[in-house]
Amino acid sequence: MTEQQHLFICSDSIGETADAVARATIRQFNYEQMRIKRYGHISHQNEIVQMLQEAAAAGGFVAYTLVQPELRETMKNEAHRLGVRTVDIMGPMLEAFSETYGHMPKRKPGLLHEMDADYFRRVDAIEFAVKYDDGKDNRGMLQADVVLIGVSRTSKTPLSIYLAHKGFKSANLPIIPEIKLPPELFKIPSKRIIGLTMDANQILQIRLERLKAVGLPDGSQYATFRRIQEELDYAHSIMKQLDCPIINVTNKAIEETAGLILDLISIR
């Protein structure tokens, strides 16, 4: 599909929730020319009218997250009048909570991004992940909620950052046969350690791309199948010794692996 399509995001906060849902949906279609336009911090009804008029002219539709009743009502009425299709991202969930538990929502925009205790916990976790990334300071492992171990290029760093955004302090350590493991690793309960592994061929391709990115020749031992297999075998023996769970991250998205890690943490 080559014709440009239009999707409008409308929110009385920053619109991140609707944007994430929209982008996840777009991936299910072959829309190469999809244009997303976000309207955030909507507080007046005339702003909604103006946005809907633009959507009508462009032949697009609107995804919105509005918690103020008067803004939601304006969206419904004007969209109907102008013939613009709209998708209420939060409305059904708000109604389900109210009808199930008998409580009314606060109707306050932006609560997800409010600077409360959870917000500062996430900030602390992000700073922690950066400080104790890639075995920079092994003392961090003793303070971490979870410690990720694995050979180079098994997504330890991006997973640490993703978990930090969820509020979990994560440290990670590369497993290298020639480097002695720090004593801190053996002082941590196995339930707080997660081993990461990956198919050797996939690691090989990732490492070859890494060598190209830094301008190094392909002949480096770092990017040979035999070396990678040796590292994986050694890492697996360490994980077995630690009696920690092992996740194969081959072809897994960061979000999927992080979900598995969070499940393991909660169970164990």
N, C-alpha and C positions, 0 to 999 in steps of 0.2 A: 504494500500500500504506500503510494508516494504522495498522495494529497495530504496536506498538513491537517492534523486533527487538533482540536482544542479542548482542554480540560481546565476548569477553573476551581481553585481551592479557596474556600471561604471559611474564616474562623474568627472568633472573638478573642483568641489567643494568637499563637504564632503559626498555627496551621500545620504543625509537624505531623500530628497523628493522621490527618486526612491525606497529607502528602505521602506518607509512608504506605498507607493502604492503596492509594492511587498507583504509585510506582510498582508495588507488588502485583497489582492487577494488570498493568500495562505489559509486564513481562510475559503474560500468558498470550499476548497477541503480537502480530508482526507489524506493529505501528512504528515505522522508522521516523516519521515526521510529527510525532505527538508533541504538542507544546503545552506545558503546564504553567499556568499563571496563578500565583498565590496572592490572595488578599488576606492579610493578617490584621489583628487588633481592630476588628470591625466593632464599632460601638454605636453607630447611628443607622436608622432604617434607610436613609437615602443612599448610604454607601452600598447597601445590598441591592437596591433598585438599580443603581448605576452599573454594578457588576453584572447583574442579570441581563441588562440591556446589551452589554458588551458580549455576553455569552450567546444571546439570541442572534446578534449580528454575525457572530463567528460560526454559528451552527454547532456549538459545543454543549457540554453539560457541566453541572456543578456538583462537587463533593464538598460537604460542609460539616463543621463541628461547631455548633452554636449552643450555648447553655442558657442564654437569656430568652425567656418566653416570647417577648415582643419581637425579638430578632428572628426567632424561629418561625413565628407566625407570618412576619413580613416575607420571609424566604418562601414559604409555602404559597401564599396568596399571589405574590408577584411572579413566581415561577409558573404558576398555573395560568395567569393572565398572559404572559409572554410566550407560553408554550415551550419553556425550557425544562429539560429533565434534570432533576436533582436527586442526590443520594445523601441521606442523613446518616452520617457515620456513627454518631454517639447516641442519637435519639432512642433507638430500640434498646440499647443497653441501659440507658437511664430509666426507661419505662419498666424494663425487666426488674431492675433493682427495687424501684418504688413499689411495684405490684407484688413482688415476692416477699419483701421484708417490711413493707409498710412505712418506709422512711422517704422523705422528700430530699432531693439533691440540694446541695448548697447553691447551685447556679452561679458559681464564681468562676470566671474564665481563668485559664492558665495554672490550675492547681498542680498539674503534672510537672510544671517547671518552677514551682514555688521554691524559694530559698529556705527550706526548712531543714530539719535534722537529716533527712534522707539525702537532700541535695549536698550538704557538706560531707556526708559519709561517702558519697560518690566521688567528690573532689579529692578527699583524702585517699581513697582507693586508687584513683588515677595517678596521683603523685607517688604513691607507694609502688605501683606497677612500673613506672618509669625509673624510679630509684633502684629497684631490685630486679631489673630486667637482665636477662642473659648472664646470670651469675655474677653481676657487678659487685655485690656485697652479700655474701652468703648468710650473714646474720639475719637478713630479712626473712629467710625461710622459717625461722622460729616464730615470727610474728604473723605470717601469712595465713589467710583462711584456706588457701589452696596453693600447692607447689606443683608446677608443671615441669616434667622432665622428658627429654627426648633428644634425638640427634638433630643436627642442624637442618633447618627448613621443614620442620613439622608444625609450623604455625604457632609456636609457643608465644611469641611476642604479641601478635594480633589477638590471640585468645586472652592473654593477660589484660590487654587494654579493654577488650569487650567485657570481660568479667568485672573489670573495675567500673565500667559504666553501669553495671548492675549493682554496684556497691560492695563487691567482694575484693579483698586485698589478695593479690596474686603475685607470687614470685616465680621465676622460671630459671631452669638450669640446663645448659646443653650437656649432653652425655658424649664425651670424647674419650676413646680408649687410652690415649696417651696422657690424659690429665687425671690426676688423682681426685676422687670424689671428696667433697668437703665433709667433715665430721657432722656438721649441722644436719645433713640429709638423713642421717641415721638416728637423729634425736627426735624426729617428727613422727607422730602417729601415722601409720600407713593410710588411714582414712582421709588424711589431708594431702596425700600425694596422688597425682594422676600421671600415668605414663602415656606418652603419645607416640604412635608409630605410623608408618605409611608404607605403601608399596614402593619397593626399591626403584622401579622404573620411573615412577612419578617423581620421586626425589631427584633422580638423575636429570630429568628434564628441567626441573626447577633450578637445580644447581648449575646446569649448563646456561640457562637464561641469566642467572645471577653473574656468572663469569663474563658473559657478554656485556652486561650492564656496567660492570666495573672495568671493562677493557682488558681482561686477562685471557690468555689462550685456553683453548678447550682441553689441552693435554694435562691440566692439573689433576693430581691424584684425588683432590676434593670431589671431582665430578667424574668418577669412574664407578662402574657398577660393582666391581669387586670391593672397592673401599666402602661403598655405601652399605653393601651387604654385611661386611665385617662390623661396621658401626651399629647396624640394626641388631645383629646377633649379640653384640656386647651389651647394648642398651636393654635388650629383652632379658638378658641374664641378671642385670641390675634390678630391673623392675620385678622380676620373679623373687629375687633376694629380699626386696623391700615389701613384697606381698601387697603391692598396690594395684588398683584397677588399671587396665590398659585400654585405650581407645584407638582404633584404627581410623585415622582422619583422611584416608584416601578418598578423594572426590567428595568430601564433605565441606559444606559451607561453614564459615566461622560460627554463625548463629546456631547451626545444627549441633556442632561439637560442643559449643558452650552450653546448650540445653542438656546434653548428656552429662556434662561435668556437674552442672547444678543439680541434676537428679541424683547423681552419685553422692554429692556432698550432703544432700538432705537425707538420703537413705542411710548413709553410713555415720 
